[in-house]
């Protein structure tokens, strides 16, 4: 795709922000197992990072999806995956449904402060017994007059210990499967809500991930996003935004990882010459660079088509599948070509290896992407 001067200016702003406000603090935040979202997010809100595609009436930039593409590619240049993941949740995973389907009152109260970075938000879908199978969720909201009374648990919630409000997918009727779900905004200061625990993870240490508990949590029915009973469909649309920005970030991170590895191999001598002079290493990196280029151009085409209003659900599914698998290969290669230095926690490849493993799991596991694609191709039963 062709980028305009405005695109490139935004890229420069994001790259400068990451190099000055995020990367110098990553080691500290990784060790602390959390980053200060309420300090960082207002700074991101000030440069418009959270509201790129949203209505200026609520603090958005009114731009098209190609700017989200640039946001994702630049977030991939962060020195960890945890912080950019939380930023992406705020920008493109917890807010799209509210922006599309929410009432003006809900958008004024919750979307606007989220776009300014004044409130931290999470999307709450997965449960202890329902991850990839969204239709199996059991957290329930029962109507009592003008209120929903919510009971249940949610799991694997990014920014869950810091969130000010949740975009919650909850069952609101006795209909099984995909039917009878609704999307509800839940402020986390509501009585009955609590954080069960922060979850220790293999990677993405700087992103707090939580189990959430709902014990007779009472919120107004007017906090429902869109139509009652249409929550599943709304979340499926929101998943597409999630998968696209995940792919953009992976492309950015893989490009930077390969560049850093080439630099190391050029400086490191073995058997009288730089490691990068080894033909096997050259060919392996060339293969990976070719695969990254293909994914980058595929992702950019998907972004252009999405910006033009086309349905890109098939492209998002394929890109997410290929991104997760390719990133695993890239991360493994970076560790291998750094040798013992790559295995040491003090050097970046070890963190990259741990962090990258989530791409094939979060936001729809590889197997779910294959199932979705198979159904799109007319194979199997829905």
C-alpha positions, 0 to 999 in steps of 0.5 A: 500500500502507499503511505501518505505524508500523514501516515509517515508523520504518525509513524514517527510520532509512535516510534518516538513515543515507544523509544522514549516512554516505553522501551527505557522502562521495560526492564523495570516493568517486566520485573515488577510484573506490571506497568503503570497503565494509569500513568502511561495511557494518558500520554498515549491518549494525548497523541491520539493512539487510542482513538484513531478510528473513532468519532471525534465527538467522543475524542476520536481522530476520525481516521481510517483503519490504515492508521491502526495498521501503523499503530500496530506495526510500531507497537511491535517495536517495543522491547516486550510484548506485554505493554503493547498488548495492553495498549492494543486492548484499549485501542482495538479490542475492548472499545470497538463494540462500544464505539459501533453499537453503544448508546451516546450516553455510554460512549460519553461516559466510558468510551471518551475517557478511555480514548483520552487514557483517563480510564483503563479498560479490558475485554472480559470474554474468556472463563476458566472453562470457556476460552476458545469456545466462546459459546460455552461461557456461563457467567450470567446476568439476570434482569431485576427491574432496570438492573442486571445482576451478574454472577460468574468468573472471567479468566485471562483478562489483560489489564484486569487488575488495573481496569476501570471498566470492562466490556463484558460478554455475559449470558442473559437468557436460557438460550444455549450456545451462541444465542442469548448473550449480551455485551455489558459495560461493568465499572470495576468499582461496582459492589460485588466485583473483585479481582480473584488473582493476578495470573503468573505467566510464561511471558508477557510479564509486564502485562497484568493478567487476572481472574475476575469474580462477579458476585451479585454485581448490579449494573443498569440494563442501560449499560448493555452495548447494542441489542440484548441478545446480540452480544456474541455477534458483536464480540465476533466482530470485535475479535476481527479487530483484535486479530488484525492489530495482533498481526500488525504488531507481530509483523513489526516485532519480527522485522525488528527481531531479524534486524537485531539478530543480523546486527549481532551476527555481523559483530560476533566472530566465529572461526575467524569471520563474522557469523553472518558470513555463514551461508546457512545462517544467511539462507535461514534469515533470507527465508524468514525475511521472505515470509515476513514480507509476504505476511506484511503485504497480506496484512496491509492489503487486509487493512486497506480493504477493511478501511474500504468497508470490505469484509476481511474476516477470512483474511484476518483469520489466515493472517492470525494463523500464519503470524503465530506460526511464523513468529514462533519460527523467528523467535526460535531462530533468534535464540539459536543464532545468539547461542548461549547469549540468546538463552540468557535472561539478560538478553532480549531473545529469551524474552522475545521467545517467551513472549512470542508463544502467546500469539498462537494461543491468545485471540483465537488459538491456531486450531480455532483459526483452522476451524474457522477457515475450514467452515468458511471453506464449507468443510465440517458442520457449524 
